[in-house]
Amino acid sequence: MEQTSLAHETLLERLDALANDSLRYWALPAGSTARLLNVSENATYLVESPDGTRRVLRVHREAYHSERAIECELAWAHALRATDFVRTPAAIPGRDGRLVQTGVSADLPNPRHMVMFEHVPGEQPDESRDLVGPFEELGAMAARLHEHAIHWQRPVPFERLTWDLDAVYGPEATWGDWRRAPNLDAEMQMVLERVEQTVRTRLQRFGQSAQRYGLIHADMRLANLLMDGDRTWLIDFDDCGFGWFLYDFAAGISFIEDSPAIPAMREAWVRGYRLVRDLPDEEEREIDSFIMLRRMALTAWIASHINVPEAQALAPDFARVSAELGEGYLTRMG
C-alpha cells in the first residue's frame, strides 16, 4: 500500500500534486488551488478560487472504498439533506456530471477516487469547554439519522462497510488485529481477550433487529461537527455503513473514552437521542459494550496506521489505557 511503501512526507507531496492537477475535473475558475487541511484515512484539501469561492476536496485512500461504495455514501448524504433530517455539505459534480472522479499520477502506484464538496461555515466545538450541549445535539442528530436509515429506500446495489463483530474481531477485520497494537504486553492482552469474549456474547444476545441495527454514520465525533450559530453541520460520512445504532455514541467518544467527562457526555447524548427516538433502558445499559467494541477497533487502527502521525502520537499508552478500560468494563458487565 502507498502508506507503507512511501515515506509519509513523500506521500503527502505526491498527493498535493495529484490534488492540484485533478482540479481540472471540475468547472472551477482558472487559478484555483488545493491546500492540505488534514490527512488520516483520506487527504482533505481546501480549494480556493481567485473569486473567493471555497470548496473542499477529499482524496480517498487507496483500496478502502470502491467507486460504487462512495456513490452510495453520497446518495445517503443527499437523501438526508433533501429531507432536512441533517445538514451536510453537498457533493459537487465534475465536468462529466459524475460525483466521484478518479485521478491518476505517475508518482503514485494506484489511482485515487476524489469527491468535491461545498464549503460550509462553522467551527468544530471547542473540546476544552463544556461538551454537554454539543453531545446532546449529537444524540438528537444520531436519532434523526437512524430514523431516516430505517425508512430510507436504498439504491440498488448498495455497497458500504459493515461495523459488526467480524469487522472488529474477525480474521479479516477492517482495521486489522488488535493484538498487534504497539506496547501491548501479555497481561494487557489477557484482559482484552476477556473483553472480546464478553462483548461478543453480549452483542450476540443484543441482536440485530431493524430497531437496533442499520445504516450508521460510524464516526460522529465532535471533529465531524461544524457549528455556525444555531446551525450544525455533520460532515465526513466516509465510514458510514451497517452497524448497531448505539455504535454511533461509541464512535463519538473515540480516543477520549477515559475522560472523566464521559458520564456527563453520555447522559447528554442519551437525553438528546430520546428527544427524537425511543431508547429503552435495556439498550442504554449496553452502551458500555459498544464503547469497548469501538475502543478495540481503534486499538487495531493504531497498529495498522502506525505511519500516520495521529496514530504515532496515540500509540505509547493506547493499549495500556484500553486494558484499564477493559478491566472496568468486566467489573461492571463481565
N, C-alpha and C positions, 0 to 999 in steps of 0.2 A: 504494500500500500504506500501511497505517496508520503503519508505522515511518518512512516518509519524509514523509508528509503531516502528521504531528503531531510537535510537539517531544517529545523523549524524556520529559521530566518530566510534560508534559501527558498523554502516553500512559499513563504509569505511574499517574497519579491516576485516570484513567478505568478502567484495568484493575483497580485496587484496588476501585473502586466496583462493577464488574461481579462480581468475585470474591466480595465480601461479599453482594451481592444474590443471587447464584446458590447460596449455601449452602442455600437453601430446597429445592433439587432433591434433597437428601439428608436422611435422617431423623436430623438432628443435634439435640442439646439446644438449647433456647432460649438465646440469648445467645452462641452460638458466633461466633467472629470469624476472619477470614483476614488474616494479616500476611505481606507480601512477604519471601521468603527470597533469591531471586535472579532475574535475568532475562537470558536470552541468546536462544536460539531461542524458548523459551517463558517464561512467567512462572510461578514456583513459589511457593506460599504455604504457610505453616504455619497450620493450622486448629486453634484451641484452644477447648475447650468448658469451661463452668463446672465440670464434674465432673472436670476434669483430663485428659480424653481428648485425644489429639493425632492429627491426620491431616495428610496433605499433598495439596494441590490443585494440579494442573497445568492452567494455562490456555494452550491451544495458540496459537501464532502463526497468523495468517490465511493461508489458501491454501497451506499446506505439506503437510498430510495431509488426506485425506478421512475421513469418519466410518468408512468400511469399513477403511481402512488402519490407523486407530487400533485398531479392533476386532481386526485381525489381529496387531498388536503385542501386545495384551493376551492374545490366545489363546496366542501362543508363550510369553510370560512365565508364564502359568498352567500350561502343559504342563511347563515346566522345573521349576516349583515342585512340581507334583503328583508328578513322578518323582524329586524330590530331586536333580536334576542341579546346580542352582544355587539359592541362596537369593535371592529377590527379593520386594519387597513386593506384597501382594495389592491388586488394584483393588476398590473398594467400590461396589456398585451404587447407583443413585439410587432414589428412591421408586417409580419406574416399573419398576424391575428392570434398567434399561439401564446399562451401564458407562460409556458415552460420553454426556455431556449437552451441550447446546448453549445458550449464553447469548447474549442479545441486549440491547444497550444503545442508547438513542437517541444517546448520546455517541460511539459507535464506528460507523464506516461498515459493518462486516461482523460477522456472528455469530462467536462463538468456541467451539470444542469444548473440553470440560473433562473431566478424569478425577480422581477422588478415590482416594488410596492410603492404606493403613495406614501409620502412622508406626513405623519400626523403630529399635532402638537402634544406637548405634555412632558412630564418628568417622572422618572421612577420614584416610588415612595422612598423617603429617607429612612433607611433601616436603623439609624441611630435614634429615631424618635419613637413615640408610642405607635405600635403597629396594630392595635386593636381595631381601629377604624378601617384601615386597608384590608385586614383579614376578614372583617365582616362583609366588606364589599366583595372580596374574593369568594367567600362562601355563597353569597347570593348569585354571583356570576357563574360559579360552578353548577349551581342548581338549575339555572336557565339553560346552560349548555346541555346538561343531562336530560332535561325535559325535551329539548329540541332533538337530541340524538334519538330518544325513544320513538318519536313520531316521524322523524325525517325519512323520506323515501330516498334511499341512497342510490346514486348512479350505479349501473352495472356494466362491466365488472367494477367492484370496489376493492381497492388494494391499500391496506395500511398495516402498520406494525400491530403486534399483539403484546400486551403487557400482562401476561398471566404468570403462573408459577414456572412453566417451562422457559419463559423468556428470561427469568432471573436465575433459576436453579437447574435448568435442563442442560443436556450435553451440548446443545447449540445455542446457549444463552446469548441474547442480543449483544451484551457488553462483555461477554466472556465469563470466566470462572472467578468468583470472589476469592477463592483460595490462593490466587496469585497476587493478592494485594501486597504492596510494599510493607515491610515491617510487621507482617502477621506472624506471630510466634505460635508454638504448639498449644499453649494454654488458651490464647485468643481463639484459635481455630476450633478447639473443643467446645467453647461457649457458642460460637456461631454455628457449628454443626447442630447443636441442640436447638438453637433458634430456628434454623432452617426447617427442622423436622416439626417443630411446634407450629410455625407459620403454615407449612404445608397442610398439616392436619386441620388447623382451624379454618383455613380458607377453603379447603375442600368441603368442609362441613357447611361453611357460609354459602357456598354455591354461586351459580352464575345466572340467576333469574334476570329477566329483562328489566326489572326494577332496581337491580343492584349492579348490573354489568352491561356495558355497551361502549359506545364511542366516547372517548375522553380526550381532553387536551394533553394530559400527561406531563405538563411542565409549567403548571400555574404558579410560578414563583413571582415574587414582587418584581424581579428583574424583567418580567414579561408584562408588567402593567405600566401604562403611561397615563398619568393623571393630569388633567387640564381643567382646573376649576371643578365644576360639578360633573365633568365628563371623564369617563375612564375607558381606555382602550386596552384590549387584550391582544398581544402580538405573539408571533412565533408559534405556529401550530405544527412545527416540523416533526415533533414526536407524537402527534395525535394518532390514536389508534384504539384498539379494543382492549378494555380493561375494566376493573372494578371502579365504580364511580368514586368511592372513598379514596382511591389511589390519588385522586387529584388533590386532596388535602396533603397527603404524604409528600407528593411532589412539590407542593407549595412551601414546605419547610426543608427542602433539600439543602444539605450541608450545614444546617443550623439546628439539627434535631436535639442537640444537647443544651440549647439555650434555655436559661431559666424563664424566659418569656413564653415558651411554647404552650404551657397550660392556658394562659390567657388568650393567646392567639388561636388555639384550638377551640376554646369556648366561643370566641367571636366568630370564627368560621362556621361553626355549627349553628349559631344563632342566625347568621346571615342566610345560611342554607335553608333553614326552616321557615324563613320568611317567604320562600318561593316554593319549596318542595318538602314533602314529608320525609323525615329521617327518624325511624323508630329507634328507641333506646338500645335495643339489641344490636342494631347495626352500628350505632355510635360507639358502643363498647368495643367493637372490633377495629377501631381506628389504629390502635397500637400495633396490630398485626400488619397493617398496610405501611405504617411508618418503618417497621423493621424490614419489610419486603423491599421498600424503596431504598433504605439505607444500605442494604446488602447489594442491591443493584448498583448503587453509586460506588461501593467498595470495589466492585468489578470494573466499573467505568474508569476509576483511577488507575487500576492495573493496566487496562488496555489503552489508556490515553496518556501514559506517563511522559510522553514527549511534549504534551501540551502544558504551558506554564501554569494554568489553573490546577491541573492535576498534580503537578510537581509541588506546588505550594501546599496542597492539602495532604500529600502523601505521608509526611512524617508521623502524624498522630491519628490518621483516619481509622486505621484498623483497630488501634487501641480503644478509641472512643466508641467505635462500633460495638466492640465486645462489651464495654461498660454499659452501653445502652441495652445490649442484648441480655446482660445479667438482670437488669431492672425489669425488662420485659418478661423474662422467665419467672421472676419472682411474682409478678402480677398475673401472668397468663399461663404459665407453663404447667 
